[in-house]
Amino acid sequence: MEAEGVQALAWLLIALPLAGAAILLLGGRRTDKWGHLLGVLMSVGSFVVGAVMFVQMLGYGAEERRRTLHLWEFFDVGSFKVDMGLLVDPLSISFVLLITGVGSLIHIYSIGYMAHDQERRKFFAYLNLFVAAMLLLVLGDNYVAMFIGWEGVGLASYLLIGFWQYKPTAATAAKKAFVVNRVGDFGLVAAIMLMFATFGTVSFDQILGTGAEHVGLASKLGTGTATAIGLLLLLGACGKSAQLPLQSWLLDAMEGPTPVSALIHAATMVTAGVYLIVRSAAIFEMSETAQLVVTIVGAATLLAGAIIGTGKDDIKKALAGSTMSQIGYMHLAAGLGKAGYAFAIAHLIAHGFFKAGLFLGAGSVMHGMKDDVNMRHYGALRSMMVLTWATFGLGYLAIIGFPGLSGWFTKDGIIEAAFEKGGTSGMILGACALLGAGITAYYMSRVMFMTFYGEKRWDEDAHPHESPKVMTVPLMVLAVGSVFAGGFLILGGFSDFLAPVVGEPEHHGFKPITGPGIATFVLMLIGVGIAWRQYGARPVPREAPKGSFVTVAARKDLYGDALNESLLMRPGQWLTRLAVWFDNRGVDGAVNGLAAGIGGTSGRVRRVQTGFARSYALSMFFGAALVVAALLVVNV
């Protein structure tokens, strides 16, 4: 159905932040004094447009909430035709509100956080570019349009992670994120090519269908082709969402400014993979194998990320491990099909609030601690930074699943849905999700106790203080979302809202008291108790002890970098050296050898030309003699 009313202005969602980025980048130093305000205004303007569109959508019937806006013909080459258009439906508008809403709060926070940075104008330009690319990713009405946004997000993340490029670690982290994401992007490109070869189109309408029944070309797929496309899409999702085995870039990305960490790891980039899988539900539902692999990747990553979070003393890296884990929960839910789609997106939105609040809270702590990120140098900050402690604490309670807060509704729903899958796979997936909840309570309590409780451990020259209002007000707004977002979505009929896109849920809905729910609550208490015993009731040493083999492995990111070096980097180096050797000794050797042979031969032949007439006469005599002898032999 064609967009009408405010939804016909959907292009403004992307145009506003894109225009902001263009003005700030092209305007140069002339925009230094007010560039940050323009960046905030463009992001907030996009949020206002999205909110009005959402209200208009609620006025339509369930089957009328899907609207498309054709912009222009992108290209038409032979049989390959792609139109550039936007799709506004319950799934995309949910992402729009999250991206622009949380993104705008991060923009506002950045005014204070980046106040003394000489390149603040450029920073806000990159933030605007990031938001614009992410909006194109979720609003594009075909896979090519989505891919343009996908690559735009990759470019903007590279610029933001390496924003302080004068730091070698930041420059290296940006390159690492860019390269690892290219591996995942190869999977997405291959999937798009395979879809075009199979269907002759890349349009969502034609491939996925236009309703909840998913009666599109994908419904006619054979199991083998559906599995191949699904696994390639999953590879792309793993790159953007930092899921195993493409997770190695995420923790290094903490080298960027803290608002970047909040933007990338809470509301935007890492959620792109979840969007891709849920949007492509019609393809995954044609292959049980592809869905199973999605759940396995999600379960493995949620455990790996949680374990990594237990060993990090860097507050931002501990939260980054948490992001890995929570995105793993979303992938697990998305792989469960109709039983988990609504919980996956609900947890994604709730996570956007409490993880953004946690990251920005960590930035507030760093702001008051002279940018020290080591939690072993904190302690007793709750009395020095009351607002930061309160808002961070609410985000902490939300993520560990404290009853009544966001995570309790969304994460517990995923755990219960995993158990309800049934069979051996359901038991294993549910057990992994349950164990992850206990570890989450432990490592997040560890962060909370080491930062805000115990004795003060900071240096004498540190003077911790509360951040300015331009930073604390966004923290308070995010804290409100951390408390209420999950319950509002799950109890407010979010699954019914998404039903026109992903179908009617197969899950019975949220129940406050269930077997898995009780087990999750008990494990949460155990995790908090262990963390309190280790980091709350005892003094925390300023230097990290050696720790167990699990702690050592967690500090080294479960040897993910070592594995990549062994399987990819070193073989790549050997292959490069072999190629150089073959080029030098083989290709260049053959060319140089031929040239040397011709040169040497010409030098020897040249010596025959002596310049003496008697030598030439003798040569002519012997030549004539040979000719006469040859004629005599022939005549005989």
N, C-alpha and C positions, 0 to 999 in steps of 0.2 A: 504494500500500500504506500502511495506517495506521501511524503511528509507534508504537513500543512501547519499553519499557525507558526508558533515559535519554533517548532521542530524543523521548519524550512530554513531556519537560521543556524542549523547545526554546524555549518562551516565556520561560524564565528568561534566555536569552541576551540578550534585549532588555530584559526587566523589570529586571534588576540595574542596568545603567548608567542606565536611565531613572529608577529609584527614587533612585539616587545624585544625579542632576541635580535631581530634585524636592526632596529633603531639603536639598540645599545652597542652592537658590534660595529655598525657602520658609522654611528655618530661620534665614536672616539671619545677623547677626553672632554669634549664639550658637554657630555652627558654625565660626567662624574658626580656632580652635586645632587642630581635628582634621578639618576639612572636606577637606583635601588627602589625608589618609590614607583617608578614606571613598571619595573618588573613585578612588584607586588600587585599593582593595579591591574595588570593584564591577567595575572593568575586569578585574582578575585573576580574580575569580570567574567572569566570563563566559568567560574563556579556559579555565579549568579545566573548565567545563561543556562547552565546545566540544571540548576535547581528549578527554574521556571519550566524547562522542558519536562522535568520529572513530574511536576504538579500537573502539567497538561496531560501527560501520559496517564496519570491516575484517573483522569476524567473519561478515558476511553474504556471500552470493554476489553476483557482479557485478550480476545483474538484480534483486537484492533490496535494493540500496543506496539506492533512491529511496523516501523515506517522507514522508507528508504529515500535518500536524496541523491539524485544523479547530478554530478558536477560537470564532467566532460569525458570525451573519449580519450583514454590514455594512449593506447596504440592499437593498430589493426594491421597485423602482418600475416598474410596468408589466412590460415584458419585460426590463428591465435589473435583473439580480440579481447581486450581488457578495457572496461570502463572504470573511471574513477568515481566512486560514489561512497556515501556514508550510510550506515545502518544504525538506526536508533531503536533499540528494543530493551526489555527489562535487564538483560545481561549487560549490554554495553552502557546503559545509563547508570547502573550500579557502579561500574568502574569509573565512569566520568565523575560522579559525585565524590568517590574516594580520592581519585587522582587530583582533582581540582580543590577539593575541600582540605584534605590533609596537606596537599602541596602548597596551598595558600598559607596555611599556618606555618609551614616550614619556611616559606618566603619571608613572612613577618618576623619569625624568630631570627632569621639570618641577618636582618637589619642590625640587631644588636651583636650577634656573634661575629659578624664580619666587619664591624664598625671601623676597625683600625687597619683593615687590609687595603693596600693601595690599588688592588685590582678588583675592588668590590663590584664595580660596574660590570666587568666581564663575568664575574661569578653569577650575577643575577641574569645576565644574558644566557649563560649556559643552563641555568635553572629553567628559564622560560623555554629554551630549545628542547630541553628534556621533557617538560610537560606537554609541549606541542607534539613531539614525536610519540609519546605514550598515548595521547588522545587519538592520533591517527591510527595507531596500532589497534585500539579497541573499537574504533568507529568505522574502519574500513569495511566495505561490504564484499570484499573478495580477498583471496589469499595474497595477491600481488600488492594490493594497497596495504594490507596488514604488514607485509614484509618490508615495505618502504618505512613504515613506522618502526618496525622491529629493528631495522638497521640504523634508523635515526636515534633510537634509544641507545644502541651500542656506541654510536659516535659521541653522543652527549655524555654518556657514562665515562667514556675514555677521557673526555675533556675535564669532567668534574673530579674523577678519581686522581688524575694527574694535575689538578689545578695548581698545587704547590710544586711545580715541576723542578724547582731548584733543589728539592730533596730527592736524592737518588732513589730512595725507597718508594716515593710517590710515583716517580716516572716509571719505575719497574713494575709497580702494581697496576698502573694504567695499561701498560703494554701487555701484561699477563692477562688482565680481564679481557682486553681486545682479542688476543689470540685464542684464548679458551672459548670465548663466545663464537669465534669464527668456526670452530669445530662443530658446535651445535648448529650454527647457521647452515652449514653444509647439509645437515640432515633435513632442515626445513626446506632448503632450495630443492633438494632431491625429491622430497615429498610433493612439492608444488609441481615439479616437472612430471612426476609419476601420475599425479592427479590429472594434469592436462593430457598426458598420453592416454589415460584411461577414459576420461570423461569428455575431453575436448573443450573444457572450460575450467576456470578457477573461481567461479562465482559461488558465493555461499548459497544463494537462492537455489541454484540448479544442483549443486552437489549435496548440500545438507537438507534441502527442503525449506519450506517457509512456515512450518508449524511444529507443534510439539511431537507429532508422530514421526518426524524426520523422514517423510516420504519424498526423498530426492534421489539423485543418481546413486548416491552412496548405498542406498538400500538394496541395490542390485549387485553390489560388489561380491566377488568370491572371497572366501575366507583368506586365501593366500595373499591376494592383493590388498585386502583390508588390513591384514597383519603387517605387511610391508609398509604401507602408508602410515599406519598407526605408530610403528616403531620409529620411523623416520621423524614423524612429528614429535614423538617423545624425546628423541635426541635433541631436537631444537629446543624443546621445553627444558631439558636438563641444563643446557648451556645458560639460558637466561635466568632460570630459577635456582641455579647452583645446586643441582641434585647430582648424586653419584652417577657417573664417575667424573662429572665436569664441575665439581664444587670448589676446586683449588683456588679460584680467583677471589672468592667472596671475602675471606678473612684478610687477605692482603689489601682489599679495597678500602679497608679502614684508614689507609694513609690519606684519604681525602678529608676535607673539612667535615665536621660532625653533621651539619645539615645535609650533606651529600649522603652520608651513611643512613640518615633517617629517610631521605627521599628514595634511595635505591633499595634499601633493605626493609622498608615498611609498606609503602603504599604503591610503589610503581614497578620498577624493573623486575624484581624477583617474582612478582605476581603474574608476569606476562606468560610464563609457561603454563600456569594453572588456567589462565584465560584460553590459551590455545587448545588445551585438552578439552575443556568444557564446551568451547565453541564447536569443536570437531567431534562432539559426542556421537553424531550419527555414524562416523567412521569407526570409532572405537567400539561401538555397540555391535558392529558386524564381526568383531574378532574377540573372542574370549581370551585368546593368548595375549593380544595387545593390552587389554584391560588388566590382566593378571600381572604383566610386566610393569605397568604403571603402579599398581599397588605394591609390588615388591620393591621397586625403586623408592617409592615414598616411605615404606616401612624401614628400609635400610638407612635412608638418609635421616629420618627423624631420630633414629638411634645414634647414628654417627655424629650428627650435629649436637645432640644432647651430651654425648660423651666428650666431645671437643670442648663444649662450654664448661665442663667441670674442671678443666686444667688451665684455663686462661686467667692470668692476673691482670691483663689489659682489659679494662672495662668494656671498651668498644668491641674487642675481639670475642669476649664472652657473649655479648649480645649478638654478634654476627653468627656464632655457632648456634645460638638460639633461633636465629632466622632460618638457617638451614633446616633445623628440626621442625619448626612450625610450618614451613613450606612443604616439608615431607608429609606432615599431617594432611595438608590440602591435596597433595598428589594422591595420597592413599584414598582420601574420600572421593576424588574425581574418578579414580580407577574402579570404585564400587558401582559406578553407573548411576541409575536413577535413585538408588538408595543414598547416594552421597553427594550428588551435585550441589544441592542447596546448602548442605553443611560445609562443603568446600568453599563456596563463595561467601557464606556467612562468616566462616572463620577467617577468610581472607580480609574481609572488611573490618572485623573486630581486631584482627592482628594489625591492620593498618593504624588503628588508633593506639593500642597499647604499646606496640613496638616503636612507633614514631615518638610517643611520649617517653619511652625508656631511653631511646637514643638521644633525644633532645635533653632529657634529664641528665644523661651522662655528659653531654656537652656543657650543661650548666655547671656540673661539678668540675669539669676540666677548666671552665672559664674562671672559677674561683680558686683553682689549684694550680695556676700558671701552666696549664696544658699538660699536666702530669696525668698519664693514663693508668698508672700502676695502682691497683686497688690496695696493695700492701702499704702504700704511702698515704692512705686516707684514714678512715675511722672517726667516729664521733661527729660526723658532719650534720647530723639531724638537728643539732642545736644551732649550727651556724647557717644552715640553708633550709629553713623550715618549709618553704613552699616547694622547693625542689624535692625534699624528702617526702612530703605528702603526696605530690603528684607522681613521683617515681614509685612510691609505695602502692598506690592504686593500680598503676600499670603492672607492678610485680604481682599483686594479688590476682589481677585479671589473667595474666599469662599462666600462673600455676593452677588456675581453675578453682579459685576460692568460690564456694557456693554463692550464687546470686550475681556474680560478676560475669563479664562477657565470655571469658574462656570456659567457664563452667557450662554455659549453654552450647557453645560451638564445639569445643574440643571433646567434651564428654559425649556429644551427639555422634562425633566421628568414631570414637571408640566403640560405642554401642552398635553403630551401623556395621563396623568391621566384624564384631562378634556375630551379628545377625546374618552375615554372609553365609554362615554355616559351613560344615565340612572341615577338613583339616586346614585348608587355606584360611578360612575364617577364624579359626582358633589361633593360628600362628600370627596372622595380621593383628587380631585383637590383642593378643599377648604383647606383641611389639609396641603397639600404641599405648597399652597400659603401662608397660615398663618405661616407655618414654615419658609418660606423665610424671612418674615418680622421680626420674632423673631431672626432669625440668624443675620440679619443686626444689630439688637439691641445689642445682647450679644457680638458679635465680635467687634462692635464699642466701647462698654464698655471696653473690654480688651485693645483695641488700645488706647483709651483716658486715661485710668487709668495708663497705663504703660509709654507712651511716651509723654503725654501732661500734661498741668496744671503746678502747682508748685511742686518743688521737696519735697518729703516727706520722704526721706531715713534718716537713722540714721547717726550721725556724723562720726562713725567709718567705714561707707560704702564708698567705693571709686569706683563708677561705671566707667568702662572703656570698650573699644572695645575688642572683643575676638581676639585671634591670627588668622592668615590667614588659618591655617589648619582647623579652624572652620568656618570662614566667606566665604571661597571659596565654600564649599558645599552649603551654604546658597544662594549664588549668582546663582549657577547652578539650584537649586530648584526654585528660584524666576523666572528664565527664563521659566521653565516648568509651573509654576503657571500662567504665562501670556499667553503662546502659546499652551499648550498641548490640552486644550479643543477644541479650534478652529481648530487646526491641525487635530484632530480626527474626529470631526463632519463634517467639510467641506472637509476633505481629503478622504472621502469614507470609514470610519471605519465600517459602517453598512454593506457595500458590502464585506469588508474584512472578517467580522464575518459570513456572510450569509451561507457559506458552513457548518457551525457548527450549527447555531441557526435558519437558514432560512431567507428568504427575509423579511425585516421589513415591518410592516403594517402601519408605521408612514410616513407621507408625507415628512419628512426631516425638517431641521431647517429653520425657517423663522425669520428674525430679528425683525419684528414688527407684533405682534399678540395681541389679547385681553388679554390672560393670561400673555403674556410678559409685556404688559403695566402695568397691575395690579401688577405684581411682582416688576417692577421698582418703582412704586409709594410706595408700602409697604416697599421696601428697603430704600427709602428716608425718609419715616416716622420713620423707626427703627433707622436710623442713627441720625435723628434730635432729637428724644427723648433721645438717649444715649448722644448726645452732650449737650443737655440741662441739663442733670443730672450729667454728669461726665466730660464734657469739659468746659462748661461755668461757672461752680460753683466749689469751692474748694471741694476736696474729703477728708472726715474725715479719720484719721488713724484707727479709731475704727468703725466697722460696726454698723450702726443703726439697730434697731429692725426689721424694714421693714414690708411689708404687709404679709398677710397669704400665698400669692403665693411665696414671697421671702423666707419666713421661710420654706415652703415645699420644695423649690428648694435647699436650703442649706442642707436639710436632704434627698436629692436625691428622692424627692417625696415619702418619707417614704417606699422606696423599702426594706431597711434592716428591718424595723419594720414589714412589711408585711411578709417577709420571716421568721422572728423570730416567728411570730404568727402562720403562717400556716405550717411551716416546722420544725424550730428548737425546739420550746417548745413541740409540739406534739411528736417530736423525742425523746426529753429528757424524757417525761412522758412514752413513750413506752419503753425506755431503763430502767427506774426505775421499771416499771411493770415487765419487763423481769428479772431484777435482783431479785425483790421480789419473783417472781414465782420460780426462780432458787433456792433461799435461802430457801423459805418456802415450796415449792412444791417438786422439784426434790431432792435437798439436804435434805429437811425435811423428805421425805419418806425414803431415804437411811439411814439417821442418826437415824430416829425412829426405823427402822427395826433392825439396829445394836444395838441400845440401848435396844430394846425388847429382842433380843437374849442374849445380855450380862446380862441383869437383870434376865432372866429365868435361865441361866446357873449358876448364883450366888446363886439363891435360891435352885436349884437342888443340888448344890455342898454341901449345908449344911446337906443334908441327909447322906452323907458319913462322919460318926462320928469317925470311927476307933475302936469302941467297939464291941467285939464279941457278947455280949448279945443283942445289938441292931440289929445286922445282923440276929441272931438266931430268935429274935422276928419277924423281917420282913419276914423271911422264913416261920415261923409258920403261920402268917396271910396270906401269899401268898398261902401256901398249903391248908389252910382252905377255901380260896376263890375258889380254883380249885375243892376241894371236893364238896363244895356247888353247884358249877356250874354243876358238873357231876350229882349230885342228882336231880337237877332241870330238866336237860335234860332227865334223865331216867324216871322221873315221867311223 
